[in-house]
Amino acid sequence: MIPRKLPPLPPIRDLIRVYGLSADQKFSQNFILDKNVTDTIAHHAKISVKDDLVVEVGPGPGLLTRSILDAGARRVVVVEKDPRFLPTLQQLAEASDHRLGILMGDMLKLDHAHILKAGSALHSRPTDISSAQPSIPAAAGNSNNANDPDPNLQREQDQQQEEDFWRPMDDCNSTIRLLGNLPFGVASPLLIQWLKMMALRQGIFGADNRVSMTLMFQKEVAEGIVAPPSHPQRSRLSVMAQALCNVKMAYKLPSGVFVPKPKVDAAVVHFEKKAEPLVPGSLEKLEDVARFYFNKRRKTVGHNTNRMAKAAPEVKPILDEWVAEGGWDMNLRSQDVSTEQFCALARKLDRAQLKIPLT
Ligand SMILES: C[S@@+](CC[C@H](N)C(=O)[O-])C[C@H]1O[C@@H](n2cnc3c(N)ncnc32)[C@H](O)[C@@H]1O
């Protein structure tokens, strides 16, 4: 898929130089320097030539970026905070035939309009298509082997692939894939920010874009995000993520694949935005409800519901209605409540325009 050979990965000593550290000092970040691992992450992200835009956050030295390009992505925008990685990323961009754009900045603060603009600026169809570098694999040659594909069918498939490859970015109906191996302290706040933006259809989550996210977390956090009802690791984040996305544990990585080796293992979660979210509009009410019930997660649903009714008496009729409709066993724990049930309460509170206490 790669039109030109990408430059070799800088050896680890160069990486140390990039970070301005001597070999015996500790890195402040944990990198993946095994291409098999980054290829597997790109595979789980389902990268294909049909995607309109791939956004990678925190590419560092760019090994996952290479895997994304190798998987055939037509437009990749990377957002990196640390300017010391710029030369390495620029080298990669130059070899990518206008498929890679670089934005330097903090993803938590970046206006998504810059990402979409950088994506649209990449890789536009040349006026004379015959002079374009073939960026997709050449058609299989003539062959008499009975197992070879029908040449007419192959030609049609190649033509379709060529069309897919040059398709311009659609402003309102794009397939966008987000990937990132970020420091663990940044991954969760960024996920919450993205979920809130997704609920409000803002930024890259706007219009009718189909969005998937393939993100690395500390293993326990990842297990929490995908935890179904009654799972001991179920949390506020499980409820918020599952209200908007179909989530799947994609890939568990032992700490040994990172350089330097961190103290904890990691895991990649794949999120596919649901066509119909379980809560319409803002996630605020659902976040408040989940926070309230998970703040005292060892207490029963009955205890937490009474606690809420006591702290905000105006909410009591709504809670009574919710309990009656759900046929609640009040001895259940917060972790046993399904995402749909928490969403039902959030919708009722939203309709009644009632706020719940933040305790
Ligand atoms: C753990 S390293 C991973 C690098 C690379 N993706 C890998 O897997 O080897 C995290 C990278 O994210 C970058 N980063 C951290 N916070 C960021 C933020 N808020 N916005 C953009 N990049 C960030 C760091 O500079 C670093 O390059």
The ligand as a Gaussian input file, in Angstrom:
#p B3LYP/6-31G(d) Opt

LIG

0 1
 C        3.148000       6.926000      25.764000
 S        3.805000       7.881000      24.437000
 C        3.348000       6.849000      23.082000
 C        4.013000       7.169000      21.803000
 C        3.633000       6.267000      20.650000
 N        2.224000       6.421000      20.309000
 C        3.932000       4.831000      20.967000
 O        2.971000       4.042000      21.078000
 O        5.093000       4.471000      21.098000
 C        2.592000       9.180000      24.435000
 C        2.799000      10.270000      23.386000
 O        1.684000      11.160000      23.523000
 C        2.139000      12.506000      23.500000
 N        1.141000      13.299000      24.256000
 C        0.944000      13.299000      25.587000
 N       -0.092000      14.098000      25.920000
 C       -0.573000      14.613000      24.752000
 C       -1.623000      15.524000      24.443000
 N       -2.404000      16.051000      25.394000
 N       -1.834000      15.858000      23.146000
 C       -1.052000      15.314000      22.182000
 N       -0.032000      14.458000      22.422000
 C        0.218000      14.101000      23.690000
 C        3.531000      12.436000      24.129000
 O        4.330000      13.542000      23.781000
 C        4.051000      11.116000      23.560000
 O        4.646000      11.290000      22.313000

